[in-house]
């Protein structure tokens, strides 16, 4: 194998290694964002269910009349 070809292969390997690390970082960041969004969706679903079930916010019997 010629020295020129060997250098070319090493260069390509270095570029691929760097790209792999960059892609891994992107995937890791996306996974963290996905987990945050899932948690937010769960919280929103719970909040909507609480309002829909007639929780304290939506029950007129527990509201203070405006003149108080």
N, C-alpha and C positions, 0 to 999 in steps of 0.2 A: 504494500500500500504506500502510495507516495505521500510525502510530508504535506503537500498542499491539500490532498484529499483528507488527510487526518485532521488538519487544522479546520477544514470546512465542516467536518462531522462534529468536532468539539464545539465549534461556534453554534451550529444548529442545536446541539444538545443544551448548551447554555441558554439560548433563547427559549427553547421549549420548557426548560426548567423554570425560568423566570415567568413565563406565561402561565404555567401550571400554578405557581404560587399566587399570581394575581387573580386567576380564576377562583382559586380556593378562597381567597379573601372576599371576593364578590359573593360567592355562594354562602359563606358564613354570615355576611352582613344581611343578605336577603333572608336567611333563616331566622335571624334575630328579629327583623322587621315583621316577618310572617307571624312569629310567635306573639309579638306585641299586638298585631291586628286581630289575631284570634282571641286574645284576652280582652281587647276592647269590644269585639263583637259579643262575647259572652256577657260582659258587663251591660252593654246596651240591651241585649235580649232580656236580661234579668230586670232591668229598669222598666222596659216596656211591659213586661209581664206584671210587675208590681203596680203600674199605673192601670193596666187593663183589669186587674183583679179588684179594683176599687180600694186601693191602699189609702193611707191617710191623706195623700195629696188630692185624690180624686173623690173623696167622700164629703158631700156637702154638709152632713150632719156634724162634722168636726170643725167646720169653718166658723170663724168669728164673724158676726155680722159687721158690715162696714161702719156702722155708727158707734162701735165700741172702740 
